[in-house]
Amino acid sequence: MTSLIRAAEHTGIQPIDDINSPTAPGAGYVRQDVTQDSKRRRHGTFHAFLPASLVRERKARLKICTNALATRLEFDLDESGGLRATGVHFEATDYIGLGPRSHLETMGIPVVREMPGIGNYLQDHAAVCLTFEVPMNDSLHQLEASRIKVIKELATYLISGGGLLSYPLQPITIYLPSKLLDNDANLSTADKQDLDSGDVANCADLEFMPEANNCTDHVIPCKGLFSFIIALIRPKSHGSVRLATSNPRARPEVDLGFLTNPEDMVPLKKGIKFGLRLAEDMRKQGYPLKNLIVPEDLDDSSLDNFIRQNLRTCYHYTSTCRMGAEADLLNPGVVDAELRVHGVQGLRVCDASVFPEIVGAHTMAPVVMVAEKCADLIKDTYRAGSM
């Protein structure tokens, strides 16, 4: 990644020491963290929040259901006539629903409460990949090319926690507000006020993710590959999620809604030009980077076609049960500020679907934050005796 960092710095992009700082500039690159425990093992949410010692300590009251699909919620009326969730079924065959009335009725599902916001306002980070061939030893595909290499790296990781398998898939990230890029991919960072991320208008809407592997759906065997994932992290387009059948085990109908707002094309086209500029700088430094999947030309028509043919998800799905006022006619909310479903006692939503709009970053850490907050809210409610 050394030549890439040099290329970024040649354009005026500087390192960001702390990406979480409120004074971090809107444009810059950051080296990704890898959280490790005392034994140098990756420390994910499973080990952080559910260690074996805690499970043993709470086994009398902690029940973990793996591979479980909740198929129905049980509802009753409370003393005041309000709706309350009182239970959950894992093997129910008769279903009732919360959601858009017309959709539920079309599926033959009785409506417990009409909630038009459920399943709407779906957002995701749309992305386009620029794909290059690089020396095999600079790519993760070296593990596919050599079984001996796989065995060696696996042993190194198991023994020391180091080696190739300990590296983050994405060693660095570049963040940019597309408004700082002109139509020729020149970056303007002279005015420091334009980098003040305290102003939402200056926050990055593009993320450049370099990865030493194939990030497309194309099968490209026997080559070392390198990808620039250019992601639009503040999209204006929206999609939806709908039931395909009344069977909860059936895959839903998901419309990601990419590019339904044509304004999303503008930053993506700028991002592609900037990514190609970084690649050209790497070549000038002497790094052997060969084009594999890139636009044929840089005119608007060619870029439009390339985007439409290569657009992909970042798997950052949010906002289908968004936090907000239920009375909002344009985008009705589903949960309140304490994650409680509007009009239903005893029911909260705790995942990325509650985001009022998609965050301009990866969604994993914000989801953990929501989960921690939800746990505190439930405990506070229990202590107050108002469950």
C-alpha positions in Angstrom: 0.0 0.0 0.0 3.0 2.3 0.1 2.7 3.4 -3.5 -1.0 4.1 -2.9 -0.3 6.2 0.1 2.3 8.2 -1.8 -0.2 8.7 -4.7 -2.9 9.9 -2.3 -0.4 12.4 -0.7 0.6 13.7 -4.1 -3.0 14.8 -4.7 -3.1 16.7 -1.4 -4.7 14.0 0.9 -3.1 13.9 4.3 -3.3 11.2 7.1 -5.9 11.4 9.7 -4.6 10.5 13.2 -8.0 9.9 14.8 -10.9 9.3 12.4 -13.4 9.5 15.4 -12.2 13.0 16.5 -14.8 15.7 16.0 -12.0 17.9 14.5 -10.9 15.2 12.0 -10.8 16.8 8.5 -13.4 15.9 5.9 -10.7 14.6 3.5 -7.9 12.3 4.4 -6.7 8.7 4.7 -6.7 6.6 7.8 -5.0 3.3 8.7 -7.6 0.7 9.8 -7.5 -0.6 13.4 -7.7 -4.3 14.2 -8.9 -5.0 17.7 -7.0 -7.8 19.4 -7.1 -9.4 22.8 -4.1 -10.1 25.0 -3.3 -13.2 23.0 -3.2 -11.1 19.7 -6.4 -12.8 18.5 -9.0 -10.7 16.7 -11.5 -9.5 19.3 -15.0 -9.3 17.8 -18.4 -8.7 19.3 -18.9 -12.4 20.1 -15.8 -12.6 22.4 -16.3 -9.0 23.7 -19.9 -9.3 24.8 -20.5 -13.1 25.2 -17.3 -14.6 26.7 -17.5 -18.2 28.0 -17.1 -17.0 31.6 -20.2 -14.8 31.4 -22.2 -17.6 29.7 -21.3 -20.0 32.5 -22.1 -17.4 35.2 -25.5 -16.6 33.8 -26.6 -20.0 32.5 -29.6 -20.2 34.8 -31.2 -17.1 33.0 -29.3 -16.7 29.8 -30.8 -18.6 26.9 -29.1 -18.6 23.5 -31.1 -19.8 20.5 -28.9 -20.5 17.5 -30.2 -20.7 14.0 -33.6 -19.5 15.3 -36.1 -17.6 13.2 -38.9 -15.8 15.1 -42.0 -16.4 13.0 -44.6 -14.6 15.0 -45.0 -12.0 17.8 -47.8 -12.5 20.4 -49.9 -9.4 21.1 -52.5 -8.6 23.8 -54.4 -5.5 24.9 -53.3 -3.9 28.2 -55.7 -2.4 30.8 -55.9 0.9 28.9 -56.7 -0.9 25.6 -53.3 -0.3 24.2 -51.3 -2.9 22.2 -48.6 -4.9 24.0 -46.1 -7.5 22.7 -46.2 -10.4 25.2 -44.3 -13.2 23.5 -42.5 -14.6 20.5 -43.0 -17.9 18.6 -40.3 -19.8 16.7 -42.5 -22.3 14.9 -45.8 -20.6 14.4 -47.8 -21.3 11.2 -50.4 -18.6 11.5 -49.1 -15.0 11.2 -50.2 -11.5 12.1 -48.4 -8.4 11.2 -47.3 -4.8 11.7 -46.6 -2.9 8.5 -48.2 -1.3 5.5 -51.9 -2.5 5.5 -52.2 -3.0 1.7 -49.1 -5.1 1.5 -50.0 -7.3 4.5 -53.5 -7.8 3.2 -52.2 -8.8 -0.2 -50.1 -11.4 1.5 -53.1 -12.7 3.4 -51.7 -11.6 6.8 -54.1 -10.0 9.3 -53.1 -6.5 10.3 -52.5 -6.0 14.0 -51.5 -2.4 13.5 -50.9 -0.4 10.3 -47.4 1.0 10.2 -46.6 2.3 6.7 -42.9 3.1 7.6 -41.9 -0.6 8.0 -39.9 -1.8 5.1 -39.5 1.6 3.5 -36.6 4.0 3.3 -34.0 1.3 2.7 -30.5 2.6 2.2 -27.2 1.1 1.4 -23.8 2.3 0.4 -23.6 1.8 -3.4 -20.2 1.1 -4.8 -18.2 0.6 -8.0 -15.0 -1.4 -8.2 -12.0 -0.6 -10.3 -10.0 -3.8 -10.8 -6.3 -4.2 -11.6 -3.8 -7.0 -12.0 -0.8 -6.9 -9.6 2.0 -9.3 -8.8 0.6 -12.4 -7.2 2.7 -11.9 -4.0 1.0 -8.5 -3.5 -2.5 -10.1 -3.6 -4.5 -12.3 -1.2 -5.0 -14.6 -4.2 -1.6 -16.0 -3.5 -3.4 -18.1 -0.9 -5.5 -19.7 -3.7 -2.4 -20.3 -5.8 -0.4 -22.2 -3.2 -1.6 -24.7 -0.6 1.8 -24.6 1.1 1.4 -20.9 1.5 -2.1 -21.4 3.1 -0.7 -24.0 5.5 2.2 -21.8 6.5 0.1 -18.7 7.0 -2.5 -20.7 9.0 0.2 -22.1 11.3 1.7 -18.6 11.8 -1.7 -17.2 12.7 -2.6 -20.0 15.1 0.8 -19.9 16.9 1.5 -16.2 17.0 -1.7 -14.4 15.9 0.3 -12.7 13.1 1.0 -13.3 9.4 -1.0 -12.7 6.4 -4.3 -13.9 7.9 -4.1 -11.3 10.7 -4.0 -8.4 8.2 -7.1 -6.3 7.8 -8.7 -6.8 4.4 -8.7 -3.1 4.0 -5.5 -1.7 5.4 -6.3 2.0 4.7 -9.3 4.0 3.8 -9.5 7.3 2.0 -12.4 9.7 2.7 -13.3 12.6 0.4 -16.1 15.1 0.0 -16.9 14.9 -3.7 -17.5 18.7 -3.8 -13.7 19.1 -3.5 -13.1 17.3 -6.8 -13.5 19.0 -10.1 -14.5 17.3 -13.3 -10.9 16.3 -14.0 -10.4 14.7 -10.6 -8.3 17.6 -9.3 -8.6 17.9 -5.5 -8.8 21.3 -3.9 -7.8 21.4 -0.2 -6.4 25.0 -0.1 -9.4 26.4 1.8 -9.2 24.8 5.3 -12.9 25.7 5.9 -13.8 23.2 3.2 -12.2 20.5 5.4 -14.1 21.4 8.6 -16.2 18.3 9.2 -18.0 20.1 12.0 -20.1 21.4 9.1 -22.2 18.5 7.7 -21.8 19.9 4.2 -18.1 19.2 4.4 -18.4 15.6 5.5 -17.1 13.0 3.1 -19.6 11.4 0.8 -17.0 9.1 -0.9 -15.0 6.3 0.6 -12.1 4.7 -1.3 -11.4 1.1 -0.1 -8.3 -0.5 -1.5 -8.3 -4.3 -1.2 -5.7 -6.8 -2.5 -8.3 -9.2 -3.9 -11.1 -9.5 -6.4 -14.1 -7.5 -5.2 -16.3 -8.1 -8.2 -18.7 -10.9 -9.2 -16.4 -11.7 -12.1 -14.4 -14.9 -12.0 -10.7 -14.0 -12.7 -8.6 -17.1 -12.0 -4.8 -17.4 -11.7 -4.1 -13.6 -11.3 -3.0 -11.4 -8.5 -5.8 -8.8 -8.2 -6.2 -5.4 -6.6 -9.4 -3.4 -6.2 -10.5 0.1 -5.6 -13.9 0.0 -4.1 -15.4 3.5 -4.6 -18.4 3.8 -2.3 -21.0 6.5 -2.1 -21.5 6.7 1.7 -24.1 9.5 1.7 -26.6 8.3 -0.9 -29.8 10.1 -1.7 -31.5 7.0 -3.2 -33.9 4.8 -1.3 -35.3 1.3 -1.7 -37.7 -1.0 0.1 -38.1 -4.5 1.6 -41.3 -6.5 1.1 -42.6 -10.0 1.9 -42.4 -12.3 -1.1 -44.9 -14.7 0.4 -46.7 -15.1 3.7 -44.0 -17.7 4.7 -41.4 -15.9 7.0 -38.8 -18.4 5.8 -39.0 -17.2 2.2 -36.5 -14.6 1.0 -38.0 -11.2 1.0 -38.3 -9.0 -2.1 -35.5 -6.4 -1.7 -35.3 -3.3 -3.9 -32.0 -1.5 -3.1 -33.2 1.4 -5.1 -29.7 2.3 -6.3 -29.6 5.4 -8.5 -33.3 6.1 -8.1 -32.1 9.6 -7.3 -29.9 10.7 -10.3 -27.9 13.0 -8.1 -26.0 9.9 -6.8 -24.4 9.5 -10.2 -22.4 12.8 -9.8 -20.1 11.8 -6.9 -19.7 8.2 -8.2 -18.4 9.6 -11.5 -16.0 11.9 -9.8 -14.8 9.1 -7.6 -14.0 6.8 -10.5 -11.9 9.6 -12.1 -10.1 10.1 -8.9 -9.5 6.4 -8.4 -8.0 6.2 -11.9 -5.8 9.1 -11.2 -4.4 7.4 -8.1 -3.8 4.3 -10.2 -1.9 6.3 -12.8 0.3 7.9 -10.1 1.1 4.4 -8.7 2.3 3.4 -12.2 4.5 6.5 -12.5 6.1 5.4 -9.2 7.0 2.2 -11.0 4.4 -0.1 -9.5 3.1 -2.7 -12.0 -0.6 -2.0 -12.0 -2.5 -3.4 -15.1 -6.0 -2.4 -15.9 -8.6 -5.2 -15.9 -12.0 -3.8 -15.2 -12.1 0.0 -15.7 -14.1 2.4 -17.9 -13.4 2.4 -21.6 -13.4 6.2 -21.5 -14.0 9.1 -19.1 -16.8 10.8 -21.0 -20.2 10.9 -19.2 -21.8 8.2 -21.3 -18.9 5.7 -20.7 -18.9 6.4 -17.0 -22.7 6.1 -16.7 -22.5 2.7 -18.5 -19.6 1.5 -16.3 -21.5 2.4 -13.1 -24.7 0.8 -14.2 -22.9 -2.4 -15.2 -20.7 -2.7 -12.1 -22.7 -1.1 -9.3 -22.7 -3.3 -6.2 -23.8 -3.4 -2.6 -21.6 -2.7 0.4 -23.9 -4.8 2.6 -24.6 -1.8 4.8 -28.5 -2.0 4.8 -30.3 0.5 7.1 -33.3 2.5 7.9 -36.3 0.2 7.2 -37.6 0.7 10.7 -36.2 4.2 11.1 -36.4 6.3 14.2 -38.7 9.3 13.7 -42.2 10.7 14.2 -44.9 8.3 13.1 -46.9 11.3 11.9 -44.3 12.2 9.3 -46.4 11.9 6.1 -43.3 11.7 3.8 -41.2 9.2 5.8 -43.1 7.9 8.8 -41.0 6.6 11.6 -41.3 3.2 13.2 -39.5 3.6 16.5 -39.1 6.5 18.9 -35.9 7.9 20.5 -35.8 4.9 22.9 -36.2 2.3 20.2 -39.8 1.5 21.1 -42.1 0.6 18.3 -44.8 3.3 18.0 -48.1 2.2 19.4 -46.8 -1.1 20.8 -45.7 -1.6 24.4 -42.9 -4.0 25.2 -41.4 -4.1 21.7 -38.2 -2.4 20.6 -36.0 -2.7 17.5 -32.3 -2.8 17.9 -30.3 -2.9 14.7 -29.3 -0.8 11.7 -32.9 -0.6 10.5 -33.5 2.1 13.2 -31.0 4.6 11.7 -33.0 7.7 10.6 -30.7 7.7 7.5 -27.6 5.7 6.6 -24.4 6.8 8.4 -21.4 8.0 6.4 -19.3 5.1 7.7 -19.3 1.3 8.0 -22.4 0.3 10.0 -20.9 -2.4 12.4 -19.7 -0.1 15.2 -22.9 2.1 15.1 -25.0 -1.1 15.4 -22.9 -2.2 18.5 -23.5 1.3 19.9 -27.3 1.0 19.4 -27.3 -2.5 21.0 -25.4 -1.2 24.1 -27.9 1.7 24.3 -30.8 -0.6 23.9 -29.6 -2.8 26.8 -29.3 0.3 29.0 -32.8 1.5 28.1 -34.3 -1.9 28.9 -32.5 -2.1 32.2 -33.7 1.4 33.1 -37.3 0.6 32.2 -37.1 -2.6 34.3 -35.7 -0.8 37.3 -38.5 1.8 37.0 -41.1 -1.0 37.0 -42.7 0.1 33.8 -41.9 -2.8 31.5 
